[in-house]
Amino acid sequence: MNTQNVESSGSHPDTGRWLIKGADLLGEKRVDILVVDGVIAAIDAEITDAEATTVDAAGQIALPGLVDIHTHLREPGREDAETVETGTRAAATGGYTAVFAMANSNPVADTAGVVEQVWGLGRDSGWTQVQPVGAVTVGLEGKQLSEIGAMAESRAQVRVFSDDGKCVHDPLLMRRALEYVKTFDGVVAQHSQEPRLTEGAQMNEGAVSADLGLTGWPAVAEESIIARDVLLAQHVGSRVHICHLSTKGSVELVRWAKERGIDVTAEATPHHLLLTDELVRTFDPVYKVNPPLRTDDDVQALRAAVADGTIDVIGTDHAPHPTEDKECEWTCAAMGMTGLETALSVVQHTLVGTGAVTWRDVARIMSATPARIGRLEGQGRPLEVGEPANIVLFDPAAETLVDPENHESKGRNSPYRGLTLPGAVRATFFAGHPVVLGGTLMRPHPAAGGR
């Protein structure tokens, strides 16, 4: 048997057979996992294989490859901020084997041609699977429905549609979109922001905004759209997904809708589970984000909602920006934070470390459920024999000092710069191929472009 510790040595033989030794499966039991030709071939207490390359996973938790239902890859058109290549390198480093790429590129992903371009770039990169999100309206302008059917029937097989960054504020257009996606089991992912209530808004409306003299972003601007949209989804019998839910009131509305059998799902971001609007007192634009950082009461409500299942998934809303768009005065700065490379550590800190969820729950909220919402086959699958070998190995005992200058993303706008977060991704297996080993990015999947 090839017993070299590839995690330590950084060697990377392309054997097609990998033996992960001594991993804690979902944090529950210690096992060996044999991967052969992209599939989990065996899971047992002790496995030997003379042809396999061994990966020492002692003390590491084995989880299904993570799936991010909310990523901004910026390409085409904003390659100065991010590309599919750099964004998926960041995703792999963070333990993700699939990401949903939001539509607010330039040109907007509102046609079959653009979503197929993004899908093709993802296949060519080979670091993670890239599933494009189609725009709901042409140019994200909220005036006319996009080529929803053509995108659904394209090679990209789009099933998630969103104008994220902008709200589908016209109720008739939202109704028509919900009716349309219902025909092929799609979902509309809504950026819940009533535009008239947030004109010129710079941060959460509350005591801090009053102290700082900044125009406030009221919670009701989010909550009113959620209330409207869950009722519309109920009316037409369709699916709606609430992007980056951020307020206590929004949690209560989603809980109310689920109790009535409305087909609604919701996501929270890592930064809304940890950071509050008190940070805006620094006037550091890294904390400027949409929706804004809220109060500690909101943070605690979101954590409780993830724990009880009201919030279904963690979506990073990874939003990289060029340095010049962030290192400027607050009112001129772009909104958004990076998040792919720190998400699992923030979840450990805010949810696992506090006892709110288990590692099995993490597999559900960061892998299985986002894949199910997006109808992404082959991802979010359980770690069982015969399943695709999309696996992340995570060391919960490690500590990571966050330095965005060392991140794979082009974006340096991480709100965690200088913080020490728990845990570290040690390996990411994408379709049986180790794209990350020993915490180091290795090589993309050898079948990139032909999978």
C-alpha positions as CSV (number, residue, x, y, z in Angstrom):
1,M,0.0,0.0,0.0
2,N,1.2,3.5,-0.8
3,T,1.3,4.9,2.8
4,Q,2.8,8.2,2.1
5,N,1.1,11.0,4.0
6,V,0.0,13.1,1.0
7,E,-1.6,15.6,3.3
8,S,1.7,16.4,4.9
9,S,4.0,15.9,1.9
10,G,1.8,17.8,-0.7
11,S,2.5,15.1,-3.3
12,H,-0.4,14.5,-5.6
13,P,-0.3,11.2,-7.6
14,D,-3.2,10.7,-10.0
15,T,-4.0,7.1,-9.1
16,G,-7.8,7.3,-9.2
17,R,-7.7,5.5,-5.8
18,W,-7.6,7.3,-2.6
19,L,-7.8,5.9,1.0
20,I,-8.9,8.4,3.6
21,K,-7.8,7.0,6.9
22,G,-9.3,7.7,10.3
23,A,-11.8,10.5,9.5
24,D,-14.7,11.3,11.8
25,L,-17.8,10.7,9.6
26,L,-20.1,13.6,10.3
27,G,-18.3,14.0,13.6
28,E,-19.9,10.8,14.8
29,K,-17.7,7.8,14.2
30,R,-14.1,7.1,13.0
31,V,-13.9,5.4,9.6
32,D,-11.8,4.8,6.6
33,I,-13.2,5.9,3.2
34,L,-12.0,4.3,0.0
35,V,-12.5,6.4,-3.2
36,V,-12.2,4.7,-6.6
37,D,-12.8,6.4,-9.9
38,G,-14.8,9.2,-8.5
39,V,-17.1,7.1,-6.3
40,I,-17.1,6.1,-2.7
41,A,-16.2,2.4,-2.9
42,A,-16.1,1.4,0.7
43,I,-16.6,2.9,4.2
44,D,-15.4,0.8,7.2
45,A,-13.5,0.9,10.4
46,E,-10.3,-0.4,8.8
47,I,-9.7,-0.6,5.1
48,T,-6.5,-1.7,3.3
49,D,-5.9,-1.2,-0.4
50,A,-2.5,-1.8,-1.9
51,E,-3.1,0.5,-4.9
52,A,-4.6,3.5,-3.1
53,T,-2.8,6.6,-2.1
54,T,-3.4,7.2,1.6
55,V,-4.6,10.5,3.1
56,D,-4.2,10.8,6.9
57,A,-7.4,12.3,8.2
58,A,-7.0,11.7,11.9
59,G,-8.9,14.3,13.9
60,Q,-10.7,15.6,10.8
61,I,-14.4,15.6,10.2
62,A,-15.6,14.1,6.9
63,L,-18.6,16.0,5.4
64,P,-20.2,15.9,2.0
65,G,-18.7,18.5,-0.4
66,L,-20.3,21.9,0.4
67,V,-22.8,23.5,-1.9
68,D,-23.2,27.3,-2.0
69,I,-26.6,28.4,-3.3
70,H,-25.5,32.1,-3.4
71,T,-22.1,33.0,-5.0
72,H,-21.1,36.0,-7.1
73,L,-18.4,35.0,-9.6
74,R,-18.7,38.3,-11.6
75,E,-17.7,36.8,-14.9
76,P,-18.5,37.8,-17.6
77,G,-17.8,41.5,-17.5
78,R,-16.3,42.2,-14.0
79,E,-13.2,40.1,-14.2
80,D,-11.4,42.8,-12.3
81,A,-13.5,41.7,-9.2
82,E,-13.6,37.9,-9.7
83,T,-13.5,35.2,-12.4
84,V,-15.0,31.8,-12.6
85,E,-11.4,30.5,-12.2
86,T,-10.5,32.5,-9.1
87,G,-14.0,32.1,-7.5
88,T,-14.0,28.4,-7.9
89,R,-10.4,28.2,-6.5
90,A,-11.7,30.0,-3.5
91,A,-14.7,27.7,-3.3
92,A,-12.6,24.6,-3.4
93,T,-10.3,26.0,-0.7
94,G,-13.4,26.6,1.5
95,G,-14.6,23.0,1.0
96,Y,-17.2,23.6,-1.7
97,T,-17.7,21.2,-4.6
98,A,-20.5,23.2,-6.2
99,V,-21.6,26.8,-6.3
100,F,-24.6,28.6,-7.8
101,A,-23.4,31.6,-9.7
102,M,-25.6,34.7,-9.4
103,A,-26.9,36.4,-12.5
104,N,-25.6,40.0,-12.0
105,S,-22.7,39.7,-14.4
106,N,-22.2,42.0,-17.4
107,P,-23.9,41.1,-19.6
108,V,-26.6,39.8,-17.2
109,A,-27.2,36.1,-17.2
110,D,-30.7,36.6,-18.7
111,T,-30.3,34.5,-21.8
112,A,-29.4,30.9,-22.7
113,G,-26.2,32.1,-24.2
114,V,-24.9,33.7,-21.1
115,V,-25.8,31.0,-18.7
116,E,-24.2,28.4,-21.0
117,Q,-21.0,30.6,-21.1
118,V,-20.8,30.6,-17.3
119,W,-21.6,26.8,-17.2
120,G,-18.8,26.1,-19.7
121,L,-16.3,28.3,-17.8
122,G,-17.1,26.2,-14.7
123,R,-16.6,22.9,-16.5
124,D,-13.3,24.2,-17.9
125,S,-12.0,25.4,-14.5
126,G,-12.3,22.0,-12.9
127,W,-12.2,23.2,-9.3
128,T,-15.9,22.9,-8.4
129,Q,-19.2,22.4,-10.3
130,V,-20.7,25.8,-11.3
131,Q,-24.4,26.0,-11.7
132,P,-25.6,29.3,-13.2
133,V,-28.5,31.2,-11.7
134,G,-30.7,32.9,-14.4
135,A,-32.0,36.4,-14.0
136,V,-35.8,36.8,-13.5
137,T,-36.0,39.9,-15.5
138,V,-34.2,41.3,-18.5
139,G,-31.1,43.2,-17.4
140,L,-32.3,42.9,-13.7
141,E,-34.4,45.9,-14.5
142,G,-37.7,44.5,-13.1
143,K,-39.7,45.4,-16.2
144,Q,-39.9,42.3,-18.4
145,L,-39.4,38.6,-17.7
146,S,-36.1,37.1,-19.0
147,E,-35.7,34.0,-21.3
148,I,-36.6,31.8,-18.3
149,G,-37.8,28.8,-20.4
150,A,-34.7,29.0,-22.8
151,M,-32.4,29.0,-19.8
152,A,-34.1,26.1,-18.2
153,E,-33.8,24.1,-21.5
154,S,-30.2,25.1,-22.2
155,R,-27.2,22.9,-21.5
156,A,-26.9,24.7,-18.2
157,Q,-30.4,23.3,-17.1
158,V,-31.0,26.4,-15.0
159,R,-33.5,25.8,-12.1
160,V,-32.8,28.8,-9.9
161,F,-33.8,32.3,-11.0
162,S,-32.9,35.5,-9.2
163,D,-32.4,39.2,-9.7
164,D,-30.2,39.2,-6.6
165,G,-28.8,42.6,-6.0
166,K,-32.2,43.9,-6.9
167,C,-35.6,43.0,-5.8
168,V,-38.4,41.8,-8.2
169,H,-40.5,44.5,-6.7
170,D,-43.5,44.4,-9.2
171,P,-46.0,41.9,-7.7
172,L,-47.4,41.0,-11.1
173,L,-44.0,40.1,-12.5
174,M,-43.2,38.1,-9.4
175,R,-46.4,36.2,-9.8
176,R,-45.7,35.5,-13.5
177,A,-42.2,34.3,-12.6
178,L,-43.5,31.9,-9.9
179,E,-46.0,30.5,-12.4
180,Y,-43.4,30.1,-15.1
181,V,-40.8,28.2,-13.0
182,K,-43.5,25.9,-11.6
183,T,-43.7,24.3,-15.0
184,F,-40.3,22.8,-14.7
185,D,-39.9,22.6,-10.9
186,G,-37.7,25.7,-10.7
187,V,-37.5,28.2,-7.9
188,V,-37.4,32.0,-7.7
189,A,-34.8,33.2,-5.2
190,Q,-35.9,36.7,-4.1
191,H,-33.7,39.5,-2.9
192,S,-36.2,41.0,-0.5
193,Q,-35.8,44.7,-0.5
194,E,-38.6,47.2,-1.1
195,P,-36.8,49.8,-3.2
196,R,-38.9,52.8,-2.1
197,L,-38.2,52.1,1.6
198,T,-34.5,51.8,1.0
199,E,-33.7,54.8,-1.2
200,G,-30.2,56.1,-0.2
201,A,-30.0,53.6,2.7
202,Q,-26.5,53.0,4.0
203,M,-26.9,50.7,7.0
204,N,-29.5,49.1,9.3
205,E,-32.1,51.6,10.5
206,G,-31.8,51.8,14.3
207,A,-29.9,53.3,17.2
208,V,-26.5,53.1,15.4
209,S,-27.7,54.7,12.2
210,A,-29.3,57.5,14.3
211,D,-26.0,58.1,16.2
212,L,-24.0,58.1,13.0
213,G,-26.4,60.2,10.9
214,L,-26.5,57.6,8.1
215,T,-29.7,56.9,6.2
216,G,-31.3,53.8,7.7
217,W,-32.4,50.6,6.0
218,P,-35.5,49.5,7.9
219,A,-36.3,45.8,8.6
220,V,-39.8,46.3,7.2
221,A,-38.2,46.8,3.7
222,E,-37.2,43.1,3.8
223,E,-40.1,41.8,5.7
224,S,-42.8,43.3,3.6
225,I,-41.5,41.7,0.4
226,I,-41.2,38.3,2.2
227,A,-44.8,38.6,3.4
228,R,-46.0,39.4,-0.1
229,D,-43.9,36.7,-1.8
230,V,-44.9,33.8,0.4
231,L,-48.5,34.6,-0.2
232,L,-47.9,34.8,-3.9
233,A,-46.1,31.4,-3.8
234,Q,-49.1,30.0,-1.9
235,H,-51.5,31.4,-4.4
236,V,-49.9,29.9,-7.5
237,G,-48.6,26.8,-5.8
238,S,-44.9,27.5,-6.6
239,R,-41.6,27.5,-4.8
240,V,-39.9,30.7,-3.5
241,H,-36.5,30.9,-1.8
242,I,-35.6,33.9,0.4
243,C,-32.0,35.1,-0.1
244,H,-29.9,36.3,2.8
245,L,-32.6,36.7,5.4
246,S,-31.4,39.1,8.0
247,T,-34.1,40.2,10.5
248,K,-35.9,38.6,13.4
249,G,-39.2,39.6,11.8
250,S,-38.2,37.8,8.6
251,V,-37.6,34.7,10.6
252,E,-41.1,34.9,12.1
253,L,-42.7,35.4,8.6
254,V,-40.9,32.4,7.2
255,R,-41.8,30.3,10.2
256,W,-45.5,31.4,9.8
257,A,-45.4,30.5,6.1
258,K,-43.9,27.0,6.7
259,E,-46.5,26.3,9.4
260,R,-49.2,26.8,6.7
261,G,-47.5,24.5,4.2
262,I,-46.3,27.2,1.9
263,D,-43.3,26.0,-0.2
264,V,-40.7,28.5,1.0
265,T,-37.1,28.0,1.8
266,A,-34.7,30.6,3.3
267,E,-30.9,31.2,3.6
268,A,-28.8,33.1,6.1
269,T,-25.2,34.2,5.4
270,P,-22.3,33.5,7.7
271,H,-21.7,37.3,8.3
272,H,-25.3,37.8,9.4
273,L,-24.8,35.0,12.0
274,L,-21.8,36.8,13.5
275,L,-21.5,40.5,12.8
276,T,-23.7,43.4,14.0
277,D,-24.3,47.0,12.9
278,E,-22.2,48.1,15.8
279,L,-19.2,47.5,13.5
280,V,-20.4,50.3,11.3
281,R,-19.2,52.8,13.9
282,T,-15.7,52.2,12.5
283,F,-16.9,53.6,9.1
284,D,-14.8,50.8,7.6
285,P,-16.6,50.0,4.2
286,V,-15.7,46.3,4.5
287,Y,-18.8,46.2,6.8
288,K,-21.1,47.7,4.1
289,V,-23.3,44.9,2.8
290,N,-26.7,44.3,1.3
291,P,-28.8,43.5,3.3
292,P,-27.0,45.4,6.0
293,L,-25.6,44.1,9.2
294,R,-28.4,44.1,11.8
295,T,-28.7,44.1,15.6
296,D,-27.6,41.4,18.0
297,D,-31.2,40.5,18.6
298,D,-31.5,39.7,14.8
299,V,-28.2,37.7,14.9
300,Q,-29.5,35.6,17.8
301,A,-32.9,35.0,16.0
302,L,-31.1,33.9,12.9
303,R,-29.0,31.4,14.8
304,A,-32.1,30.0,16.5
305,A,-33.9,29.7,13.2
306,V,-31.0,27.7,11.7
307,A,-31.1,25.4,14.7
308,D,-34.8,24.8,14.5
309,G,-34.9,24.5,10.7
310,T,-36.8,27.7,9.9
311,I,-33.7,28.8,7.9
312,D,-32.9,25.9,5.6
313,V,-29.4,26.7,4.4
314,I,-26.3,28.8,4.8
315,G,-25.5,30.8,1.6
316,T,-22.3,32.8,1.6
317,D,-23.4,35.7,-0.7
318,H,-19.7,35.8,-1.6
319,A,-19.4,39.3,-3.2
320,P,-15.8,40.2,-4.2
321,H,-15.0,43.8,-5.2
322,P,-11.9,45.5,-6.5
323,T,-9.9,47.2,-3.8
324,E,-10.8,50.7,-5.1
325,D,-14.5,50.0,-4.7
326,K,-14.0,49.3,-1.0
327,E,-11.1,51.4,0.2
328,C,-13.0,54.7,-0.1
329,E,-15.4,56.7,1.9
330,W,-18.4,54.8,3.3
331,T,-21.1,56.4,1.2
332,C,-19.2,55.7,-2.1
333,A,-18.2,52.1,-1.3
334,A,-19.7,49.1,-2.9
335,M,-21.9,46.7,-0.9
336,G,-20.7,43.2,-0.3
337,M,-18.2,40.8,1.5
338,T,-16.2,37.8,0.5
339,G,-17.2,34.5,2.2
340,L,-16.3,31.3,0.5
341,E,-13.0,30.6,2.2
342,T,-14.2,31.4,5.8
343,A,-17.8,30.1,5.8
344,L,-17.3,26.7,7.4
345,S,-15.1,28.3,10.2
346,V,-17.8,30.9,10.9
347,V,-20.5,28.2,11.1
348,Q,-18.3,26.2,13.5
349,H,-17.9,29.4,15.6
350,T,-21.5,30.5,15.6
351,L,-23.5,27.3,15.4
352,V,-21.5,24.2,16.2
353,G,-19.3,25.7,18.9
354,T,-22.4,27.1,20.6
355,G,-24.2,23.8,20.6
356,A,-26.9,25.0,18.2
357,V,-26.3,22.4,15.6
358,T,-24.2,19.2,15.1
359,W,-21.9,18.4,12.2
360,R,-24.6,16.2,10.8
361,D,-26.8,19.3,10.7
362,V,-23.9,21.2,9.0
363,A,-24.0,18.5,6.2
364,R,-27.7,19.2,5.8
365,I,-27.7,23.0,5.8
366,M,-24.5,23.4,3.8
367,S,-24.7,20.5,1.3
368,A,-27.8,18.4,1.1
369,T,-30.5,21.1,1.3
370,P,-28.9,23.7,-1.0
371,A,-28.4,21.0,-3.6
372,R,-32.0,19.9,-3.2
373,I,-33.4,23.5,-3.5
374,G,-31.4,24.0,-6.7
375,R,-32.2,20.5,-8.0
376,L,-28.5,19.9,-8.5
377,E,-28.0,16.1,-9.0
378,G,-24.8,14.5,-7.9
379,Q,-24.2,17.1,-5.2
380,G,-25.3,17.1,-1.6
381,R,-25.3,13.4,-1.6
382,P,-24.7,11.4,1.7
383,L,-21.3,9.9,2.4
384,E,-22.3,6.3,1.5
385,V,-21.0,3.6,-0.7
386,G,-21.9,4.1,-4.3
387,E,-22.3,7.9,-4.0
388,P,-20.2,10.5,-5.8
389,A,-17.0,11.2,-3.9
390,N,-17.6,14.9,-3.1
391,I,-16.0,15.1,0.3
392,V,-14.5,17.8,2.5
393,L,-12.1,17.0,5.4
394,F,-12.3,19.7,8.1
395,D,-10.0,20.0,11.2
396,P,-12.2,21.6,13.9
397,A,-9.2,21.8,16.4
398,A,-7.2,24.1,14.1
399,E,-7.2,27.9,14.4
400,T,-7.0,30.2,11.3
401,L,-5.9,33.8,11.4
402,V,-7.8,35.3,8.5
403,D,-5.6,37.1,6.0
404,P,-7.5,38.0,2.8
405,E,-4.2,38.7,1.1
406,N,-3.6,35.0,1.1
407,H,-7.1,34.1,-0.2
408,E,-7.7,32.6,-3.7
409,S,-10.5,35.0,-4.4
410,K,-9.5,38.2,-6.1
411,G,-11.6,40.0,-3.5
412,R,-9.8,41.3,-0.4
413,N,-13.0,42.6,1.2
414,S,-13.3,40.0,4.0
415,P,-14.9,41.3,7.2
416,Y,-12.9,38.8,9.2
417,R,-9.5,40.2,8.5
418,G,-7.3,39.8,11.5
419,L,-9.7,37.6,13.4
420,T,-8.8,34.1,14.5
421,L,-11.5,31.6,13.5
422,P,-11.7,28.0,14.5
423,G,-11.2,25.1,12.1
424,A,-9.5,24.7,8.8
425,V,-10.3,22.8,5.6
426,R,-7.6,20.2,5.0
427,A,-8.9,18.5,1.9
428,T,-11.6,18.8,-0.8
429,F,-12.4,15.9,-3.1
430,F,-14.4,17.0,-6.1
431,A,-15.8,14.0,-8.0
432,G,-13.1,11.8,-6.5
433,H,-10.2,14.1,-7.3
434,P,-8.4,15.9,-4.5
435,V,-8.4,19.6,-5.5
436,V,-7.2,20.5,-2.1
437,L,-4.8,18.5,0.1
438,G,-3.1,19.5,3.3
439,G,-5.0,22.8,3.1
440,T,-3.2,23.6,-0.2
441,L,-4.8,24.0,-3.6
442,M,-3.5,21.3,-5.8
443,R,-4.7,20.7,-9.4
444,P,-8.2,20.9,-11.0
445,H,-10.1,17.8,-11.9
446,P,-8.3,16.1,-14.8
447,A,-11.5,15.7,-16.7
448,A,-12.2,19.5,-16.6
449,G,-14.0,20.5,-19.8
450,G,-15.1,17.0,-20.5
451,R,-17.2,16.0,-17.4
